[in-house]
Amino acid sequence: MRLRPAFLILMLAAVPAAADQAVTQCASCAAWNVPQTPFRIYGNTYYVGTHELSAILIASNQGLVLIDGALTESAAQIAGNIRALGFRPEEIKLIVNSHVHFDHAAGIAPLQRLSGAKVAASPWSAQVLGRGTPAADDPQHDLAQPPYAGVPKVELLQDNQTLQVGPLALTAHFTPGHTPGGTSWSWTSCEKDRCLHMAYADSLTAVSADSYRFTDHPDLVAGFEKSFAVIDTLPCDILLTPHPGFSNTLQRLEARDKGGKPDAFIDASACKKLAQASRQGLAKRIAQEKSAR
């Protein structure tokens, strides 16, 4: 039997709702998944994530790009937020990721099924996305990480590769440390004749299971140092992060929309500040490990 396009869309639209029936079990998941009204950040860049987990939509007249998918049960909320902004999730052409922990990647598979979008990730991250379970060399491997639905096909990225969806150009910057495959993203968004550099910086915190010692993994420590340098020098008028609190995204929204500060999101020093704070955090962690010997 040949299905009509309208019927196909209805079938696909049901996928995230079905995925939501399995609620992720973790102490913070309910708080992370509190709904957030979607909003325009700047130009063609929008926030479509939950209150505590970012998902970023970049729009063009030739398709949409989505960065991160939050939790499995966040997928329906993200799809709904996209629709609330006047876009169609079925028009997502590309989904990319910051890092593949379940709180940022579990929603990617249901959103990919809904949209048919291409999914692209760093080689290390692509392996985890494909199977939905953490890798042995993830610093958080021994923490409770719920498995999630794997993505059947993930395109491999190269460092500094630029992906295009119509006029949109999105550049991948490998920023290992929080995971070996972490990736940050940069692009340009414009309002009239004013164009700004947008940066979505991956998490740079040295968080791990108690059994993991960063001092036993010099390659990952070197990866952190490389990542700090990347973020420190990244063109960055507006900083966004996988957890919105690290870039004060919602506080900036309130300052703009309720506090009378139209440029509240704009801070050309934000990436440098993030890199410096992250560098200090790693130094503190390494000092603690050395003192514990």
C-alpha positions as CSV (number, residue, x, y, z in Angstrom):
1,M,0.0,0.0,0.0
2,R,1.3,3.5,-0.9
3,L,1.1,5.9,2.0
4,R,0.1,9.5,1.3
5,P,2.6,12.2,2.4
6,A,0.1,13.6,5.0
7,F,-0.2,10.2,6.5
8,L,3.5,9.8,6.6
9,I,3.9,13.1,8.5
10,L,1.4,12.0,11.0
11,M,3.2,8.7,11.6
12,L,6.6,10.5,12.0
13,A,5.2,13.1,14.3
14,A,4.2,10.3,16.7
15,V,7.8,9.1,17.1
16,P,9.0,11.5,19.8
17,A,5.8,11.0,21.8
18,A,6.3,7.2,21.8
19,A,9.9,7.7,22.9
20,D,8.7,9.8,25.8
21,Q,7.0,6.8,27.4
22,A,10.4,5.7,28.8
23,V,11.4,8.3,31.3
24,T,15.2,8.6,31.9
25,Q,16.1,7.5,35.4
26,C,18.5,9.9,37.0
27,A,18.4,12.2,40.1
28,S,18.5,15.4,38.0
29,C,16.5,14.4,35.0
30,A,13.1,15.8,36.1
31,A,14.6,19.2,36.9
32,W,16.6,19.2,33.7
33,N,13.5,18.5,31.6
34,V,11.3,21.3,33.0
35,P,9.7,23.0,30.0
36,Q,11.1,26.2,28.7
37,T,9.3,28.6,26.3
38,P,11.3,28.8,23.1
39,F,12.8,32.1,22.1
40,R,14.9,33.9,19.5
41,I,18.5,34.5,20.7
42,Y,19.6,36.5,17.7
43,G,18.9,36.6,14.0
44,N,18.1,33.1,12.8
45,T,19.3,31.4,16.0
46,Y,16.7,30.1,18.5
47,Y,16.6,28.3,21.8
48,V,14.3,25.3,21.7
49,G,15.6,23.2,24.6
50,T,14.4,22.6,28.1
51,H,14.9,24.8,31.1
52,E,18.2,23.2,32.0
53,L,19.4,21.5,28.7
54,S,20.1,23.5,25.6
55,A,19.0,22.7,22.1
56,I,19.8,25.3,19.5
57,L,17.9,25.8,16.2
58,I,19.4,27.7,13.3
59,A,17.0,28.5,10.5
60,S,17.2,29.1,6.8
61,N,14.9,29.1,3.9
62,Q,16.5,25.8,2.8
63,G,16.3,23.9,6.0
64,L,17.0,23.9,9.7
65,V,20.0,22.9,11.8
66,L,19.7,21.5,15.4
67,I,22.5,21.4,17.9
68,D,21.9,18.8,20.7
69,G,18.8,16.8,21.6
70,A,18.8,16.7,25.4
71,L,17.1,13.7,27.1
72,T,15.0,11.0,25.3
73,E,11.9,12.5,26.8
74,S,13.0,16.0,25.8
75,A,12.5,15.1,22.1
76,A,8.8,15.9,22.0
77,Q,9.3,19.1,23.9
78,I,12.0,20.2,21.4
79,A,9.8,19.3,18.5
80,G,6.9,21.3,20.0
81,N,9.1,24.2,20.7
82,I,10.2,24.3,17.1
83,R,6.6,24.2,16.0
84,A,5.7,27.0,18.4
85,L,8.3,29.2,16.7
86,G,6.6,28.7,13.4
87,F,9.0,26.1,12.0
88,R,8.4,22.4,11.1
89,P,10.7,19.7,12.8
90,E,10.4,17.8,9.5
91,E,12.5,20.6,7.9
92,I,15.6,19.8,10.1
93,K,18.3,18.8,7.6
94,L,21.2,18.4,10.0
95,I,21.6,17.5,13.7
96,V,24.9,17.9,15.4
97,N,26.1,17.4,19.0
98,S,28.3,18.9,21.7
99,H,29.0,15.7,23.6
100,V,27.3,12.4,23.7
101,H,26.3,12.0,27.4
102,F,22.7,11.0,27.7
103,D,21.5,14.5,28.8
104,H,22.6,16.1,25.5
105,A,22.4,13.2,23.0
106,A,19.6,10.9,24.0
107,G,16.9,12.9,22.1
108,I,18.8,12.9,18.9
109,A,17.6,9.5,17.6
110,P,13.9,10.2,18.0
111,L,14.4,13.7,16.4
112,Q,16.3,12.2,13.6
113,R,13.5,9.7,13.0
114,L,11.0,12.5,13.0
115,S,12.9,14.7,10.6
116,G,15.0,12.3,8.5
117,A,17.9,14.7,9.1
118,K,21.6,13.9,8.6
119,V,23.5,13.4,11.9
120,A,27.2,14.3,12.1
121,A,29.7,14.0,14.9
122,S,33.3,13.6,15.7
123,P,34.7,10.0,15.2
124,W,34.7,9.2,18.9
125,S,31.3,10.7,19.5
126,A,29.9,8.9,16.4
127,Q,30.7,5.5,17.9
128,V,28.8,6.3,21.1
129,L,25.9,7.9,19.2
130,G,25.6,4.7,17.1
131,R,25.2,2.4,20.0
132,G,23.8,4.7,22.8
133,T,26.1,3.4,25.5
134,P,29.1,5.2,27.1
135,A,32.7,4.4,25.9
136,A,35.2,2.8,28.2
137,D,37.5,5.9,28.0
138,D,34.8,8.4,29.0
139,P,35.7,9.9,32.3
140,Q,32.1,9.4,33.4
141,H,31.9,5.8,32.2
142,D,31.5,4.4,35.7
143,L,28.8,6.9,36.7
144,A,25.2,5.8,36.1
145,Q,24.6,6.7,32.5
146,P,21.3,5.4,31.2
147,P,21.5,3.9,27.7
148,Y,19.6,5.6,24.9
149,A,18.5,4.8,21.4
150,G,21.4,4.7,18.9
151,V,21.5,6.6,15.7
152,P,21.7,4.2,12.8
153,K,24.0,6.3,10.6
154,V,26.3,9.1,11.8
155,E,28.5,11.0,9.4
156,L,32.1,11.5,10.6
157,L,33.4,15.0,11.1
158,Q,36.9,16.4,10.8
159,D,38.2,19.1,13.1
160,N,37.4,22.6,11.7
161,Q,35.1,21.1,9.0
162,T,32.4,23.5,7.9
163,L,28.9,22.0,7.2
164,Q,26.4,23.8,5.1
165,V,22.6,23.7,4.9
166,G,21.7,26.1,2.1
167,P,23.2,29.5,3.2
168,L,24.0,28.3,6.7
169,A,27.7,27.5,7.4
170,L,28.4,25.8,10.7
171,T,32.0,25.0,11.7
172,A,33.0,22.1,14.0
173,H,35.8,22.7,16.6
174,F,37.0,19.6,18.3
175,T,37.2,20.4,22.1
176,P,38.1,17.2,23.9
177,G,38.3,16.9,27.7
178,H,34.8,16.6,29.2
179,T,34.6,13.6,26.8
180,P,37.3,12.6,24.2
181,G,35.0,13.5,21.4
182,G,33.6,16.9,22.5
183,T,32.8,19.4,19.8
184,S,32.1,23.1,19.9
185,W,30.4,25.0,17.1
186,S,30.5,28.4,15.5
187,W,28.4,30.3,12.9
188,T,27.2,33.7,12.0
189,S,23.7,35.1,12.6
190,C,22.5,38.5,11.2
191,E,19.7,41.0,12.0
192,K,19.4,43.4,9.1
193,D,23.0,44.5,8.4
194,R,24.4,43.5,11.8
195,C,26.0,40.1,11.8
196,L,27.4,38.5,15.0
197,H,29.7,35.5,15.7
198,M,27.8,32.8,17.5
199,A,29.6,30.2,19.6
200,Y,28.2,27.0,21.1
201,A,31.0,25.9,23.4
202,D,31.0,22.3,24.7
203,S,31.3,21.6,28.4
204,L,34.8,22.0,29.6
205,T,34.5,20.7,33.1
206,A,36.7,17.9,34.5
207,V,33.8,15.8,35.9
208,S,34.3,12.1,36.3
209,A,33.5,9.0,38.3
210,D,35.4,8.8,41.6
211,S,37.5,6.0,40.2
212,Y,38.9,8.1,37.3
213,R,42.0,10.2,37.6
214,F,42.8,12.8,35.0
215,T,46.5,12.6,35.9
216,D,46.5,9.0,34.7
217,H,45.3,10.2,31.3
218,P,47.8,12.8,30.0
219,D,46.3,12.7,26.5
220,L,42.9,13.9,27.8
221,V,44.6,16.6,29.9
222,A,46.4,17.8,26.7
223,G,43.0,17.7,25.0
224,F,41.6,20.0,27.6
225,E,44.5,22.4,27.1
226,K,43.9,22.4,23.4
227,S,40.2,23.0,24.0
228,F,40.8,26.0,26.3
229,A,43.0,27.6,23.6
230,V,40.2,27.0,21.0
231,I,37.5,28.6,23.0
232,D,39.8,31.4,24.2
233,T,40.4,32.4,20.6
234,L,37.0,31.6,19.0
235,P,35.2,34.6,17.4
236,C,32.5,34.9,20.0
237,D,29.9,37.8,20.3
238,I,27.3,35.5,21.8
239,L,28.2,32.4,23.8
240,L,25.8,29.5,24.3
241,T,26.5,26.2,26.2
242,P,24.9,22.8,26.6
243,H,23.8,23.7,30.1
244,P,22.4,27.2,29.7
245,G,23.6,28.2,33.2
246,F,27.3,28.1,32.1
247,S,26.5,31.0,29.6
248,N,23.8,32.7,31.7
249,T,21.4,32.2,28.8
250,L,18.2,32.5,30.6
251,Q,19.4,35.4,32.8
252,R,20.4,37.2,29.6
253,L,17.0,36.5,28.2
254,E,15.3,38.1,31.2
255,A,17.7,41.1,31.1
256,R,16.8,41.6,27.4
257,D,13.1,41.0,27.4
258,K,12.2,42.4,30.9
259,G,15.2,44.5,31.9
260,G,15.4,46.8,28.9
261,K,18.8,45.6,27.8
262,P,18.5,44.8,24.1
263,D,22.1,43.6,23.8
264,A,22.1,41.5,26.9
265,F,23.2,38.4,25.0
266,I,26.2,40.1,23.5
267,D,29.5,39.7,25.4
268,A,32.6,39.5,23.3
269,S,34.6,38.4,26.4
270,A,32.3,35.5,27.3
271,C,34.3,32.8,25.6
272,K,37.6,34.0,27.1
273,K,35.9,34.0,30.6
274,L,34.6,30.5,30.1
275,A,38.0,29.2,28.9
276,Q,39.7,30.8,31.9
277,A,37.2,29.5,34.4
278,S,37.5,26.0,32.9
279,R,41.3,26.1,32.9
280,Q,41.2,27.0,36.6
281,G,38.7,24.1,37.3
282,L,41.0,21.6,35.7
283,A,44.0,22.9,37.6
284,K,42.1,22.5,40.8
285,R,41.1,19.0,40.0
286,I,44.6,17.9,39.1
287,A,45.9,19.5,42.3
288,Q,43.4,17.5,44.3
289,E,44.4,14.3,42.6
290,K,48.1,14.9,43.3
291,S,47.5,15.8,46.9
292,A,45.5,12.6,47.4
293,R,48.4,10.3,46.4
